[in-house]
Structure formats: C-alpha cells, structure tokens
Amino acid sequence: IEANLSQKLFQKDWEETLTHNEVALALTRTLQDFHEDIEDFLSEEFLVQKFLASLTKAVPIFYLKCLLQVSEKHTSKLRPFFRNVPLALKRIKDDIAVMKRFFYEIDTMSTLKRICDRDFEVL
C-alpha cells in the first residue's frame, strides 16, 4: 500500500485531476481485499474484529504520514504547497469520508464505528 498509494496522495494529480477520490477508493479496495483474506484464514470472529479495529488505527496514521512526508518537501514560505488550498482541503475531507465509510459499511458493529470515529479524529 505504502509503496504505491503514498506516491499518489497529495500530489498535483490528486489535487487537480483525481476528482472522485480515486486514491482513497483504491486504498479501501485494498483494505477490502485484506479483510476478505483475513476472514478466510481466521475462523474466529473476535480476531477479525481485532483486525478491523487495528486497521482503523493504521489508516489515519498512514494518511497523515503521507501528508507529513509531502509537506517536508515544501520549502517556500511565500506560497502554499497546494495550488488551490480550498480544493485540497475538500479533497482531504472527502478522502476521510471515503475511508470512514469503508469501516462503517464493512462491519455494522457499533463498537467498531466508535473506534473508527475516535481513531479518525486525528485527521
């Protein structure tokens, strides 16, 4: 995930061309594949729930890490990194909504929803 998607997040294409949250959707498709594999290999529902709870922690950390890595490369004090700051903020908000919706839909357990809300608060 990191090698592929981290190179796409917060770049010019992400800001200007990928107008339907394609990178966040690619992330959630990959997470869905992981979830299906875990369900196939773990017979215990408890362990699957633990896996999902771990993902709700890992995904916002990954997203924030990508943002920080990109921001470290920005050196200008006179111009913002993003060409269109309001648009970039909208993209970030929409990406977060896509990722949260994945967790809301993958498991209807209210505990996971609470964990997701708490873990995504950092964003």
C-alpha positions in Angstrom: 0.0 0.0 0.0 2.6 2.5 1.1 4.9 2.0 -2.0 2.0 2.5 -4.4 -0.5 4.9 -2.8 1.7 7.1 -0.8 3.3 8.3 -4.1 -0.1 9.4 -5.3 -1.6 11.1 -2.3 -1.3 14.9 -2.1 0.3 15.3 -5.5 -0.7 17.6 -8.3 -2.9 14.8 -10.0 -4.6 14.1 -6.6 -5.4 17.7 -6.2 -6.4 18.6 -9.8 -7.3 15.5 -11.8 -8.5 12.8 -9.5 -11.8 14.5 -8.6 -13.6 11.4 -7.3 -11.3 10.3 -4.5 -9.7 7.6 -6.7 -6.7 7.2 -4.4 -8.8 6.8 -1.2 -11.1 4.4 -3.1 -8.0 2.3 -4.2 -6.9 2.2 -0.6 -10.3 1.0 0.6 -10.4 -1.6 -2.2 -7.1 -2.9 -1.0 -8.3 -2.9 2.6 -11.4 -4.9 1.5 -9.2 -7.5 -0.1 -7.2 -7.7 3.1 -10.4 -8.1 5.1 -11.6 -10.9 2.9 -8.3 -12.7 3.2 -8.4 -12.4 7.0 -11.9 -13.7 7.1 -10.9 -16.7 5.0 -7.9 -17.5 7.2 -9.3 -16.7 10.7 -12.3 -18.6 11.8 -12.7 -16.6 15.0 -14.9 -13.5 14.5 -13.2 -12.0 17.5 -9.9 -12.0 15.7 -11.5 -10.5 12.6 -12.9 -7.7 14.7 -9.5 -7.1 16.3 -8.0 -6.9 12.8 -10.6 -4.3 11.7 -10.0 -2.3 14.9 -6.3 -2.3 14.1 -7.0 -1.1 10.6 -9.0 1.9 12.0 -5.8 2.9 13.8 -3.4 2.2 10.9 -5.3 4.0 8.1 -5.4 7.5 9.6 -1.7 7.1 10.6 -0.8 6.2 7.0 -2.8 9.1 5.6 -1.3 11.6 8.0 2.2 10.2 7.4 1.8 10.7 3.7 0.7 14.3 4.2 3.7 15.0 6.5 6.1 13.4 4.0 4.8 15.7 1.3 4.9 18.7 3.5 8.5 18.1 4.4 9.4 18.6 0.7 7.8 22.0 0.6 10.3 24.8 1.2 8.6 28.0 0.2 7.4 30.3 2.9 5.7 32.6 0.4 3.4 30.2 -1.4 1.3 27.3 -0.2 2.1 23.7 -1.2 -1.3 23.1 -2.8 -2.1 25.2 -5.8 -5.7 25.5 -4.7 -5.9 25.2 -0.9 -9.7 25.2 -0.6 -9.9 22.4 -3.2 -7.1 20.4 -1.5 -8.9 20.7 1.9 -12.1 19.5 0.2 -10.2 16.5 -1.3 -8.8 15.7 2.2 -12.3 15.9 3.8 -13.7 13.7 1.0 -10.9 11.2 1.3 -11.5 10.9 5.0 -15.3 10.4 4.4 -14.5 7.6 1.9 -12.2 5.8 4.4 -14.6 6.2 7.3 -17.5 4.9 5.1 -15.5 1.8 4.3 -15.3 1.0 8.0 -18.9 1.9 8.7 -20.1 -0.4 5.8 -17.7 -3.3 6.4 -19.0 -4.0 9.8 -22.2 -2.8 11.4 -20.9 -3.4 14.9 -21.4 -0.1 16.8 -18.2 -0.7 18.7 -16.2 -0.6 15.5 -17.9 2.6 14.5 -17.0 4.3 17.8 -13.4 3.1 17.4 -13.3 4.4 13.8 -14.7 7.8 14.9 -12.1 8.0 17.7 -9.2 6.9 15.5 -10.0 9.2 12.6 -10.3 12.2 15.0 -6.6 12.9 14.4 -7.4 13.8 10.8 
